């Protein structure tokens, strides 16, 4: 069986490694992939956003199944175009992908169908937005409407920060068209939880919960990033919270999408906050999260391809989705300066890391000598599983210590908050 995976980061590497476990899979092609993915699949240099290029490739090189992993190609209708060629796919069509591609669509959906979320206002006029944030309660959250590589959200603690966030998005065009409309919403307090869920538009089968670490520096300091590490499961996601999420958020969201004529099939990511009033939705993503995937999939006991096919065929109700009882930790290794300016092309010494952990490549390439080099902000994700979270964290950091390159940076406290929560509960 020949599988196409669209994307080229750590999330896609984790997906490809898991798909390879199915004995029916004979070939995996990644568009565009990266240096690490090239060790597990055939990489073809076609950008994930080049939908015409992807379609032309598939016309000339037929595939049996496609997984469209990143948000941009999903929003651009990659699944729609592949379906038109008769290719079965895992991932939502463009109409359903709006749940991530438009914050306004998502917030209006939650409001209409009474799905718990923060109170909000929508603005398409910069002057009106500026007037509003001059008097709104603080802190407040300013979000660009469209996709912005995870950087279109500002938690403004001061009036000046709120005004600057509006100006950056709507006047300075920091996020292009994505910032032409913004959402200004109430600041929620409580622990954050990420839950990825398989859904075929009828049933929802959540994966193990996870905790992301967004800030660049230890103790949640520094700028927001695409994610500096994750652990799973998240100790804040208790059975009681999980039950409420299923009843008040997960199933109502799927029903709402069906009612709006855009049924969602694929992986729906629920970014949640457990407030004193119960769980609320911070954001939806229309795909696997990164780096959440790098801790969730290593714990998956069931066959990933079988689940993905069941999602496409709408037979998920009859398909087991089981996870191991252990824990997982992923430590991201990044280029010095990330998420600001950073240099590429630094030679990477992997040491014995590949023998000690699942090392997923996010931003790697090869130089003229064929050496493995840095090619992005987030470079490698070092993932380990163990019987306890403490052991998983220790294993991940021991393996990460094997890897070296000039200017490498990482957080040293991934999972520390989760451990303190677990220890308090003893």
C-alpha positions in Angstrom: 0.0 0.0 0.0 1.4 3.4 -1.0 0.7 6.3 1.4 1.2 10.0 0.7 1.8 12.3 3.7 1.6 16.0 3.1 3.9 18.1 5.4 7.5 18.3 6.5 7.8 18.7 10.3 8.0 16.7 13.5 4.3 16.0 13.6 4.6 14.4 10.1 7.6 12.4 11.2 5.7 11.0 14.1 2.7 10.1 11.9 5.0 8.4 9.3 6.8 6.4 12.0 3.4 5.2 13.3 2.1 4.4 9.8 5.2 2.3 9.1 4.1 -0.1 11.8 1.3 -1.4 9.6 2.6 -4.4 7.6 0.4 -3.5 4.6 2.3 -0.2 4.1 4.9 -0.8 1.4 5.8 2.8 0.6 5.4 6.3 2.1 6.0 9.5 0.2 6.3 12.8 2.1 5.8 16.2 0.4 8.1 17.8 1.2 9.5 15.9 4.2 12.9 16.7 5.7 16.3 15.1 6.3 15.0 12.9 9.1 11.8 11.9 7.4 14.0 10.9 4.5 15.2 8.0 6.6 11.7 6.7 7.0 10.0 7.7 3.7 10.7 9.0 0.2 10.8 12.8 0.2 9.6 14.8 -2.9 10.4 18.5 -2.9 6.9 19.9 -3.3 5.7 22.4 -0.7 2.7 21.5 1.4 0.9 24.6 0.2 1.5 23.9 -3.5 -1.9 22.2 -4.0 -1.6 22.1 -7.8 1.9 20.5 -7.5 0.5 17.9 -5.1 -2.4 17.1 -7.4 -0.1 16.8 -10.4 2.2 14.5 -8.5 -0.6 12.2 -7.5 -1.9 12.1 -11.1 1.4 10.9 -12.3 2.2 8.8 -9.2 -1.0 7.2 -7.9 -1.3 6.6 -4.1 -3.7 4.4 -2.1 -4.3 6.8 0.8 -3.3 10.4 1.7 -2.8 12.1 5.0 -2.9 15.9 4.9 -1.3 17.0 8.2 -0.7 20.8 8.3 -3.3 23.5 8.6 -2.5 25.5 5.5 -3.0 22.8 2.9 -6.2 21.7 4.7 -7.6 25.3 4.6 -6.5 25.5 0.9 -8.7 22.5 0.0 -6.0 19.9 -0.5 -8.3 17.1 0.7 -11.1 18.4 -1.6 -8.7 18.2 -4.6 -7.4 14.7 -3.7 -11.0 13.4 -3.2 -11.8 14.7 -6.7 -9.1 12.4 -8.0 -10.6 9.5 -6.1 -7.9 9.4 -3.4 -9.1 8.4 0.1 -7.8 11.0 2.6 -7.4 11.6 6.3 -8.2 15.2 7.1 -11.1 17.7 6.8 -12.2 19.4 3.7 -11.8 23.2 3.3 -15.3 24.0 4.7 -14.6 22.0 7.8 -11.1 23.3 8.2 -12.6 26.8 8.8 -12.9 25.7 12.4 -9.2 26.6 12.7 -8.6 28.8 9.6 -11.1 31.4 10.9 -11.3 32.3 14.6 -14.4 34.3 13.8 -16.1 31.2 12.4 -15.1 29.1 15.4 -16.2 31.7 18.0 -19.6 32.3 16.2 -20.1 28.5 16.0 -19.5 28.1 19.8 -21.8 31.0 20.6 -24.6 29.7 18.3 -24.5 26.2 19.7 -23.8 27.1 23.4 -20.3 25.5 23.5 -18.4 27.0 26.5 -15.8 29.5 25.5 -14.5 33.0 26.4 -16.8 36.0 25.8 -15.6 37.9 22.7 -16.0 40.7 20.1 -15.2 40.7 16.4 -13.7 43.6 14.6 -13.0 44.3 10.9 -12.3 48.0 11.5 -9.1 49.0 13.2 -10.4 52.3 14.7 -13.4 50.5 16.4 -11.0 47.7 17.7 -8.7 50.3 19.2 -11.6 52.1 20.8 -12.8 48.9 22.3 -9.4 47.8 23.8 -9.0 51.3 25.3 -11.7 50.4 27.8 -12.0 46.6 27.9 -11.1 44.5 31.0 -7.5 43.5 31.4 -5.8 41.1 30.7 -7.4 40.6 27.3 -6.6 38.3 24.4 -6.2 39.6 20.8 -6.4 37.0 18.0 -5.9 37.3 14.3 -8.8 35.7 12.5 -6.8 33.6 10.1 -3.8 31.2 10.2 -0.6 32.8 11.5 1.8 29.9 12.3 0.6 29.9 15.9 1.8 33.5 16.4 -1.4 35.4 15.8 -2.5 35.4 19.5 -1.4 38.0 22.0 -2.3 37.9 25.7 -2.2 41.6 26.5 -1.5 42.2 30.2 -1.5 46.0 29.8 -3.5 48.6 27.8 -0.4 49.4 25.8 0.1 45.7 24.8 -3.6 45.4 23.8 -3.3 48.5 21.6 -0.1 47.4 20.1 -1.5 43.9 19.3 -4.5 45.5 17.4 -2.1 47.8 15.5 0.3 45.0 14.6 -2.5 42.8 13.2 -4.8 45.4 11.5 -2.7 48.4 10.6 0.9 47.1 10.3 -0.2 43.8 8.6 2.0 41.6 10.7 -0.1 38.5 9.7 -1.1 39.6 6.2 -4.8 38.9 5.3 -5.1 36.8 8.5 -5.1 40.0 10.6 -7.7 41.9 8.6 -10.3 40.8 11.1 -9.5 40.2 14.8 -11.2 38.6 17.8 -10.8 40.3 21.2 -11.8 38.0 23.9 -12.1 37.5 27.7 -8.9 36.3 29.4 -9.6 32.9 31.0 -7.7 31.5 34.0 -6.9 27.9 34.8 -4.7 25.0 33.6 -4.5 24.4 29.9 -5.2 21.0 28.4 -4.8 19.8 24.8 -7.0 16.9 23.6 -6.6 15.5 20.0 -9.6 13.5 18.9 -10.3 11.2 16.0 -13.8 11.8 14.5 -15.6 10.6 11.4 -18.3 13.2 11.8 -20.5 10.9 13.9 -18.5 9.6 16.8 -15.5 11.1 18.7 -12.7 9.0 20.1 -10.3 11.3 22.1 -6.6 10.5 22.3 -4.6 10.7 25.5 -4.5 14.3 26.8 -1.3 16.4 26.7 0.2 19.5 28.2 2.1 21.9 25.8 4.8 24.3 26.9 4.5 27.4 24.6 7.0 29.9 26.0 10.6 29.9 24.8 12.2 30.0 28.3 12.1 28.1 31.5 9.3 28.8 34.0 7.1 30.0 31.1 9.1 33.1 30.3 10.0 34.6 26.9 8.1 34.7 23.7 5.4 32.3 22.5 6.6 29.6 20.2 5.1 26.7 18.2 5.8 24.6 21.3 9.0 23.8 23.2 7.9 20.4 24.6 4.9 18.3 25.7 4.0 15.6 28.2 1.1 13.1 28.2 -1.2 12.5 29.9 -2.1 15.9 31.4 -2.8 15.4 35.1 -5.4 18.3 35.0 -7.6 16.2 32.6 -9.3 14.1 35.3 -12.1 11.6 34.5 -14.6 14.2 35.7 -13.2 16.9 33.3 -13.1 14.4 30.5 -16.8 13.5 31.0 -17.8 17.1 30.9 -15.7 17.8 27.8 -17.3 14.9 25.9 -20.9 16.0 26.9 -20.5 19.8 26.7 -17.7 20.3 24.1 -16.7 17.4 21.9 -20.0 15.9 20.8 -21.7 19.3 20.6 -18.9 20.6 18.3 -19.4 17.7 15.9 -23.1 18.1 16.0 -22.7 21.9 15.3 -20.5 21.3 12.3 -23.0 18.8 10.9 -25.8 21.3 11.5 -23.8 24.0 9.6 -23.4 21.7 6.6 -19.6 21.2 7.0 -19.2 17.8 8.8 -15.7 17.4 10.3 -13.7 14.2 9.5 -10.1 13.8 10.7 -8.2 14.9 13.8 -9.9 17.7 15.7 -7.7 19.4 18.3 -9.4 20.9 21.3 -7.3 23.5 23.1 -9.1 23.7 26.5 -8.8 25.6 29.7 -10.2 24.1 32.9 -11.7 27.2 34.6 -13.5 27.4 38.0 -16.7 27.3 35.9 -15.6 24.1 34.1 -13.8 23.3 30.9 -13.9 25.9 28.1 -12.6 26.0 24.5 -9.6 28.3 23.9 -9.2 27.2 20.3 -9.8 24.5 17.8 -7.2 23.1 15.4 -8.3 21.1 12.3 -5.3 18.7 12.6 -2.8 16.9 14.8 -0.9 19.4 17.0 2.8 19.9 17.0 4.5 18.8 19.3 1.5 17.1 21.0 1.5 14.4 18.3 5.1 13.5 19.3 3.8 12.3 22.8 0.4 11.1 21.8 1.2 8.7 19.0 4.0 6.9 20.8 1.4 5.9 23.4 -1.1 4.7 20.8 -1.5 0.9 20.9 -4.0 0.6 18.0 -3.0 0.7 14.4 -3.0 4.3 13.1 -3.7 3.6 9.4 -6.7 1.4 10.4 -8.1 4.3 12.5 -7.4 6.8 9.7 -9.2 4.6 7.2 -12.1 4.2 9.6 -12.4 8.0 9.9 -12.5 8.3 6.1 -15.0 5.4 5.7 -17.1 6.7 8.7 -16.8 3.4 10.6 -14.9 4.7 13.6 -17.6 3.4 16.0 -16.5 -0.1 15.2 -12.7 0.6 15.3 -10.7 0.3 18.6 -8.6 3.3 19.6 -6.5 2.2 22.6 -3.6 3.8 24.4 -1.0 2.4 26.8 -1.2 3.3 30.5 2.3 4.9 30.6 3.4 8.5 30.1 5.4 10.3 27.4 7.6 13.4 27.2 8.9 15.3 24.2 11.7 17.9 24.6 12.1 20.2 21.6 15.6 21.3 20.6 15.6 24.7 18.8 18.0 27.0 17.0 19.5 29.8 19.2 17.4 32.9 18.9 14.1 31.1 18.1 11.3 32.3 17.8 13.2 35.4 16.7 16.1 35.5 14.2 18.2 32.4 14.1 20.9 30.9 11.8 20.5 27.7 9.7 23.1 25.2 8.5 24.6 24.3 11.9 26.0 20.7 11.8 24.2 18.4 14.2 26.0 15.7 16.3 23.3 13.2 17.2 25.5 11.2 19.6 23.6 8.1 20.8 20.2 9.8 20.9 18.6 7.6 18.2 19.3 4.5 20.3 17.8 6.1 23.4 14.6 7.9 22.1 12.3 8.5 19.3 13.9 11.6 17.7 11.5 13.3 15.4 12.9 15.8 12.9 11.2 19.2 12.6 13.6 21.5 10.8 16.6 19.5 9.5 18.4 19.3 6.1 21.7 18.1 4.6 24.7 20.3 3.6 26.9 19.8 0.5 28.9 17.2 2.5 25.8 15.2 3.3 26.0 16.2 7.0 22.8 16.6 9.0 22.2 20.4 9.6 19.7 22.7 11.2 17.1 24.1 8.8 14.5 25.7 11.0 13.6 27.2 14.3 12.5 24.1 16.0 14.9 21.4 14.9 14.4 18.1 16.7 11.8 16.6 19.1 13.2 14.0 21.6 10.4 11.7 22.8 10.4 9.0 25.3 7.8 6.8 26.9 7.9 5.2 30.4 5.7 3.7 33.1 5.6 7.0 34.9 5.8 10.6 33.8 8.9 11.2 36.0 10.8 8.4 34.2 9.6 9.6 30.7 11.0 13.1 31.5 14.3 11.7 32.8 14.7 9.5 29.7 13.9 12.3 27.3 16.4 14.7 28.9 19.1 12.0 29.0 18.7 11.4 25.3 18.5 15.1 24.5 21.9 15.6 26.3 23.5 13.4 23.6 22.6 15.9 20.8 24.8 19.0 20.2 25.1 21.8 17.7 26.3 25.4 17.8 23.7 27.6 19.5 21.3 24.8 20.4 18.6 25.8 22.9 16.0 24.0 24.9 13.8 24.3 28.0 14.9 22.5 31.1 11.5 22.3 32.8 9.3 20.3 30.4 6.8 18.4 32.6 7.9 20.1 35.9 4.5 21.7 36.4 2.7 18.4 35.7 4.9 16.6 38.2 4.1 19.1 40.9 0.4 18.6 40.2 0.7 14.9 40.4 2.8 15.1 43.6 0.1 17.4 45.3 -2.5 14.8 44.5 -0.7 12.0 46.3 
